[in-house]
């Protein structure tokens, strides 16, 4: 590994920071047959935590584990396509007998599979090949019920199903399949708290009270700081004691941003050199410069009022009472209704997020960029 600060995916326990209690709790609950939901903002490391749990020997050595990210899906057909693909990719390294059992279950798609030069199946199906996604979904669950090992299925960004044209029917169908799938345990992860809350907490919804729910907070600084110093030391470099607190504060403790800054700081630190706060600030500026063109494009596509409200929220970090006279006067805005109109547009495009009346810029680097470009 040329850089120990991983910015995508899961590279193993030696590059995974803390989450000891979350790992123990989640692993134990899954092993005891509990369907789970993890609900927290994006970029806090939900997916990596799931992978870390799947890597624990008690799960890795005795279960088939499948992780499917449905963030990009818009229909049940999309969902079924990614679900089947994720299962096949996980089973392929385990040998012909294992993956053949899955393909045999997909009677509606068997004729569509192709094979590579080694005789391994390739999920080369297009969406058009899935004529009846409901039937194919039923076949996938039939495989899970009869698999040679118990299964754990993690569905990431699960709230996306609420955006499907037939979302209510998809929820009901999934709940029914899951109820009758005794050989599998399910883990649902989502970043939209209100949508995930509605799915699992509303008495009128099919998944009501069907899971145990876990939140995810930022990794504490007292855990991340020694981890960062250890990573530098392991590669013959050093990290000054005041660097991790600075980067943590700039990144608001959000794992993805922390790792990105530390990754750049690490690559800009020579062998035998000590990384300083000045170098950390330069690394942040370097990242913002790289992202600047993208942010300028996004910014130019907003209305004038959206830009002003976005700047107001970014300048406060955590903005509350945004329709109050004090907030409007402080940031030279207009009426409460015009502020809320701008906020609605910004939230629809995920430029800002809201939780319990507190608004913030969704992308922390975008927030830093805005504060540097008033």
C-alpha positions as CSV (number, residue, x, y, z in Angstrom):
1,X,0.0,0.0,0.0
2,X,1.6,3.2,-1.1
3,X,-0.7,5.4,0.9
4,X,-2.4,4.1,4.1
5,X,-5.1,6.7,4.1
6,X,-7.7,4.9,2.0
7,X,-10.2,7.2,0.2
8,X,-12.4,4.5,-1.4
9,X,-13.4,1.0,-0.5
10,X,-12.2,-1.2,2.3
11,X,-8.6,-2.3,2.3
12,X,-8.5,-4.4,5.5
13,X,-8.5,-4.1,9.3
14,X,-5.0,-2.5,9.4
15,X,-6.3,0.6,7.5
16,X,-9.6,0.8,9.4
17,X,-9.9,3.2,12.2
18,X,-11.8,2.5,15.4
19,X,-15.5,1.5,15.2
20,X,-14.7,-1.2,17.7
21,X,-18.0,-1.0,19.5
22,X,-20.0,-0.6,16.4
23,X,-18.3,-3.6,14.8
24,X,-18.9,-5.8,17.8
25,X,-22.5,-4.7,18.2
26,X,-23.4,-5.1,14.5
27,X,-21.5,-8.4,14.0
28,X,-23.2,-9.9,17.1
29,X,-26.7,-8.7,16.2
30,X,-26.4,-10.0,12.6
31,X,-25.0,-13.4,13.8
32,X,-28.0,-13.7,16.1
33,X,-30.4,-13.3,13.2
34,X,-31.4,-9.6,13.6
35,X,-32.3,-7.6,10.5
36,X,-30.6,-4.2,10.9
37,X,-30.7,-0.7,9.6
38,X,-27.8,1.8,9.8
39,X,-28.9,5.4,9.4
40,X,-26.4,8.2,9.2
41,X,-25.2,10.9,6.8
42,X,-23.1,9.9,3.8
43,X,-19.4,9.8,4.0
44,X,-19.2,8.7,7.7
45,X,-18.1,5.2,6.7
46,X,-21.3,3.1,6.7
47,X,-20.2,1.0,3.8
48,X,-16.7,0.4,5.2
49,X,-18.2,-0.6,8.5
50,X,-20.3,-3.2,6.8
51,X,-17.3,-4.5,4.9
52,X,-15.3,-4.6,8.2
53,X,-18.1,-6.6,9.8
54,X,-18.2,-9.0,6.8
55,X,-14.4,-9.5,7.2
56,X,-14.8,-10.7,10.8
57,X,-13.9,-14.4,10.9
58,X,-17.3,-15.4,12.5
59,X,-19.0,-14.0,9.4
60,X,-16.4,-14.4,6.7
61,X,-15.8,-18.1,7.4
62,X,-19.4,-19.2,7.7
63,X,-21.6,-16.9,5.6
64,X,-22.1,-15.7,2.1
65,X,-22.1,-11.9,2.3
66,X,-23.5,-9.7,-0.4
67,X,-23.4,-5.9,-0.6
68,X,-25.4,-4.0,-3.2
69,X,-25.4,-0.3,-3.5
70,X,-28.7,0.9,-5.0
71,X,-27.9,4.6,-5.0
72,X,-27.9,4.8,-8.8
73,X,-31.2,2.8,-9.3
74,X,-34.5,4.3,-10.3
75,X,-36.7,1.2,-10.9
76,X,-37.2,-2.3,-9.7
77,X,-35.5,-3.5,-12.8
78,X,-32.4,-1.5,-11.9
79,X,-32.6,-2.9,-8.4
80,X,-32.8,-6.6,-9.6
81,X,-30.0,-6.0,-12.0
82,X,-27.6,-4.8,-9.4
83,X,-28.7,-7.3,-6.8
84,X,-28.1,-10.2,-9.1
85,X,-24.8,-8.8,-10.3
86,X,-23.6,-8.3,-6.7
87,X,-24.4,-11.9,-5.8
88,X,-22.7,-13.4,-8.8
89,X,-19.5,-11.3,-8.3
90,X,-19.3,-12.4,-4.7
91,X,-19.9,-16.1,-5.5
92,X,-17.5,-16.4,-8.5
93,X,-14.3,-16.7,-6.5
94,X,-15.8,-19.5,-4.5
95,X,-15.9,-22.1,-7.3
96,X,-18.1,-23.5,-10.0
97,X,-20.4,-25.5,-7.7
98,X,-21.2,-22.4,-5.7
99,X,-22.0,-19.9,-8.5
100,X,-23.7,-22.6,-10.6
101,X,-26.3,-22.9,-7.8
102,X,-27.1,-19.3,-8.2
103,X,-27.4,-19.3,-12.0
104,X,-29.5,-22.4,-11.9
105,X,-32.0,-20.5,-9.7
106,X,-32.4,-17.7,-12.2
107,X,-34.5,-19.6,-14.7
108,X,-35.8,-16.4,-16.2
109,X,-32.3,-15.3,-17.1
110,X,-30.3,-18.6,-17.7
111,X,-30.2,-18.2,-21.4
112,X,-28.8,-14.7,-21.1
113,X,-25.6,-15.5,-19.3
114,X,-22.2,-15.4,-21.0
115,X,-18.9,-16.8,-19.9
116,X,-15.3,-15.6,-20.0
117,X,-12.3,-17.5,-21.4
118,X,-11.9,-19.3,-18.1
119,X,-15.4,-20.6,-18.0
120,X,-16.6,-18.2,-15.3
121,X,-20.0,-16.5,-15.7
122,X,-20.2,-12.9,-16.6
123,X,-23.2,-10.7,-15.7
124,X,-23.4,-9.0,-19.0
125,X,-27.1,-8.7,-19.0
126,X,-28.6,-5.4,-20.0
127,X,-31.8,-4.1,-18.3
128,X,-33.7,-5.2,-21.4
129,X,-32.8,-8.8,-20.7
130,X,-34.8,-8.7,-17.4
131,X,-38.3,-9.1,-18.9
132,X,-40.0,-9.7,-15.6
133,X,-38.1,-8.1,-12.7
134,X,-40.6,-9.3,-10.1
135,X,-40.1,-12.9,-11.2
136,X,-36.3,-12.5,-11.2
137,X,-36.4,-11.0,-7.7
138,X,-38.5,-14.0,-6.6
139,X,-35.8,-16.3,-8.1
140,X,-33.0,-14.5,-6.3
141,X,-34.8,-14.9,-3.0
142,X,-35.3,-18.6,-3.8
143,X,-31.6,-18.9,-4.2
144,X,-31.0,-17.1,-0.8
145,X,-33.5,-19.5,0.9
146,X,-31.6,-22.5,-0.5
147,X,-28.0,-21.4,-0.5
148,X,-25.4,-23.8,0.8
149,X,-24.5,-21.3,3.5
150,X,-26.5,-18.8,5.5
151,X,-26.4,-15.4,3.9
152,X,-26.1,-11.8,5.0
153,X,-27.4,-9.2,2.5
154,X,-26.5,-5.5,2.9
155,X,-28.5,-3.0,0.8
156,X,-26.8,0.4,0.8
157,X,-28.7,3.6,0.2
158,X,-31.9,1.7,0.8
159,X,-34.0,4.9,0.9
160,X,-33.6,5.0,-2.9
161,X,-36.6,2.6,-3.3
162,X,-38.9,5.4,-2.2
163,X,-38.1,7.1,-5.5
164,X,-39.2,4.2,-7.7
165,X,-42.4,4.8,-9.6
166,X,-43.8,1.7,-7.9
167,X,-41.9,2.2,-4.6
168,X,-44.8,1.2,-2.4
169,X,-45.2,-2.1,-4.2
170,X,-41.5,-2.7,-4.1
171,X,-41.4,-2.2,-0.3
172,X,-44.3,-4.6,0.1
173,X,-42.7,-7.2,-2.1
174,X,-39.3,-7.0,-0.5
175,X,-40.8,-7.2,3.0
176,X,-42.8,-10.3,2.0
177,X,-39.7,-12.0,0.5
178,X,-37.6,-11.2,3.5
179,X,-40.1,-12.5,5.9
180,X,-40.0,-15.9,4.3
181,X,-36.2,-16.0,3.8
182,X,-35.0,-17.8,6.9
183,X,-31.6,-18.5,5.5
184,X,-30.7,-14.8,5.2
185,X,-30.3,-11.8,7.4
186,X,-30.6,-8.3,6.0
187,X,-28.9,-5.1,6.7
188,X,-30.2,-1.8,5.3
189,X,-28.0,1.3,5.2
190,X,-29.2,4.8,4.3
191,X,-28.1,8.4,4.5
192,X,-31.5,10.1,4.2
193,X,-32.7,10.1,7.8
194,X,-36.2,11.2,7.2
195,X,-36.8,8.7,4.4
196,X,-35.3,5.8,6.3
197,X,-37.3,6.8,9.3
198,X,-40.5,6.7,7.3
199,X,-39.7,3.3,5.9
200,X,-39.0,1.7,9.3
201,X,-40.9,3.8,11.8
202,X,-44.2,4.5,10.1
203,X,-47.0,2.0,11.1
204,X,-48.5,2.2,7.6
205,X,-45.3,1.0,5.9
206,X,-44.4,-2.7,5.3
207,X,-41.1,-2.5,7.1
208,X,-42.5,-1.0,10.2
209,X,-40.6,-2.4,13.3
210,X,-38.9,-5.1,11.2
211,X,-35.4,-4.1,12.1
212,X,-33.1,-2.9,14.9
213,X,-31.7,0.5,14.0
214,X,-28.2,1.8,14.6
215,X,-26.9,5.3,14.1
216,X,-23.3,6.3,13.2
217,X,-21.4,9.2,14.7
218,X,-18.1,10.6,13.6
219,X,-15.0,8.7,14.8
220,X,-13.8,10.5,18.0
221,X,-10.7,12.7,17.6
222,X,-9.1,10.8,20.5
223,X,-9.3,7.6,18.3
224,X,-8.5,9.2,14.9
225,X,-5.4,11.2,16.0
226,X,-3.3,8.2,17.2
227,X,-4.5,6.2,14.2
228,X,-3.2,9.0,11.9
229,X,0.1,9.2,13.7
230,X,0.5,5.4,13.6
231,X,0.0,5.4,9.8
232,X,2.6,8.1,9.3
233,X,5.1,6.3,11.6
234,X,4.6,3.0,9.9
235,X,5.9,4.5,6.7
236,X,8.8,6.3,8.1
237,X,7.1,9.7,8.4
238,X,5.8,11.7,11.3
239,X,2.8,13.8,12.1
240,X,2.9,16.8,14.5
241,X,0.6,16.5,17.4
242,X,-1.5,19.5,16.4
243,X,-2.2,18.4,12.8
244,X,-4.9,15.8,13.4
245,X,-7.0,18.2,15.6
246,X,-6.8,20.8,12.8
247,X,-7.8,18.5,10.0
248,X,-10.5,17.0,12.2
249,X,-12.0,20.4,12.8
250,X,-11.8,21.4,9.2
251,X,-13.4,18.2,8.1
252,X,-16.0,18.3,11.0
253,X,-14.9,14.7,11.9
254,X,-16.4,13.2,8.7
255,X,-14.4,10.2,7.7
256,X,-14.3,10.7,4.0
257,X,-13.0,14.3,4.2
258,X,-10.5,13.4,7.0
259,X,-9.1,10.6,4.9
260,X,-8.9,12.7,1.8
261,X,-6.9,15.5,3.5
262,X,-4.6,13.0,5.3
263,X,-4.1,11.2,2.0
264,X,-2.8,14.3,0.3
265,X,-0.8,15.4,3.4
266,X,0.8,12.0,3.5
267,X,1.8,12.1,-0.2
268,X,3.2,15.6,0.3
269,X,5.3,14.6,3.3
270,X,8.8,13.2,2.4
271,X,10.4,10.2,4.0
272,X,11.7,11.2,7.4
273,X,9.8,14.5,7.4
274,X,7.3,15.7,9.9
275,X,3.9,16.9,8.6
276,X,3.0,20.3,10.1
277,X,-0.2,22.3,10.4
278,X,1.1,24.6,7.7
279,X,1.4,21.6,5.4
280,X,-2.1,20.5,6.3
281,X,-3.5,23.9,5.4
282,X,-1.7,23.7,2.1
283,X,-3.1,20.2,1.5
284,X,-6.6,21.5,2.0
285,X,-6.0,24.4,-0.4
286,X,-4.6,21.9,-2.9
287,X,-7.8,19.8,-2.7
288,X,-10.0,22.8,-3.0
289,X,-8.1,24.0,-6.0
290,X,-8.6,20.6,-7.7
291,X,-12.3,20.8,-7.0
292,X,-12.8,24.5,-7.8
293,X,-13.9,24.1,-11.4
294,X,-16.6,21.6,-10.4
295,X,-17.8,23.8,-7.6
296,X,-17.8,26.9,-9.8
297,X,-20.0,24.9,-12.3
298,X,-22.5,23.9,-9.6
299,X,-22.5,27.4,-8.2
300,X,-23.3,29.0,-11.6
301,X,-26.3,26.7,-12.1
302,X,-28.0,28.0,-8.9
303,X,-30.3,31.0,-8.8
304,X,-29.0,34.2,-7.2
305,X,-31.2,33.6,-4.1
306,X,-30.0,30.0,-3.8
307,X,-26.4,31.2,-3.9
308,X,-27.0,33.8,-1.2
309,X,-28.8,31.3,1.1
310,X,-26.0,28.7,0.5
311,X,-23.4,31.3,1.4
312,X,-25.3,32.2,4.5
313,X,-25.5,28.6,5.7
314,X,-21.9,27.9,4.8
315,X,-20.7,30.9,6.7
316,X,-22.4,29.7,9.9
317,X,-21.4,26.1,9.5
318,X,-24.5,24.9,11.4
319,X,-27.3,27.3,10.6
320,X,-30.4,27.4,12.8
321,X,-33.6,29.6,12.7
322,X,-32.9,30.5,9.1
323,X,-36.3,32.2,8.6
324,X,-35.8,34.4,11.7
325,X,-35.4,38.1,11.4
326,X,-32.0,37.9,12.9
327,X,-30.7,35.4,10.4
328,X,-32.2,37.3,7.4
329,X,-30.8,40.6,8.6
330,X,-27.4,39.1,9.4
331,X,-27.0,37.8,5.9
332,X,-28.8,40.5,4.0
333,X,-31.5,38.1,2.7
334,X,-35.2,38.8,2.0
335,X,-38.4,37.3,3.3
336,X,-38.8,34.0,5.2
337,X,-40.8,32.6,2.3
338,X,-38.1,33.4,-0.2
339,X,-35.5,31.9,2.0
340,X,-37.5,28.6,2.3
341,X,-38.1,28.6,-1.4
342,X,-34.3,28.7,-2.0
343,X,-33.7,26.1,0.7
344,X,-36.2,23.7,-1.0
345,X,-34.3,23.9,-4.3
346,X,-30.9,23.4,-2.5
347,X,-32.1,20.4,-0.6
348,X,-33.7,18.8,-3.7
349,X,-30.2,18.8,-5.3
350,X,-28.4,17.7,-2.1
351,X,-26.4,21.0,-1.8
352,X,-27.6,21.3,1.8
353,X,-28.9,18.9,4.5
354,X,-31.2,19.5,7.5
355,X,-31.5,17.6,10.8
356,X,-33.6,18.8,13.7
357,X,-33.8,22.3,12.4
358,X,-30.1,22.7,11.7
359,X,-28.9,23.3,8.2
360,X,-25.4,22.7,6.8
361,X,-23.7,22.4,3.4
362,X,-23.8,18.7,2.4
363,X,-20.3,18.6,1.0
364,X,-17.8,19.8,3.6
365,X,-15.2,20.7,0.9
366,X,-17.9,22.8,-0.9
367,X,-18.6,24.6,2.4
368,X,-14.9,25.4,2.8
369,X,-14.7,26.5,-0.8
370,X,-17.7,28.8,-0.3
371,X,-16.1,30.3,2.9
372,X,-13.0,31.1,0.9
373,X,-15.0,32.6,-2.0
374,X,-17.4,35.1,-0.4
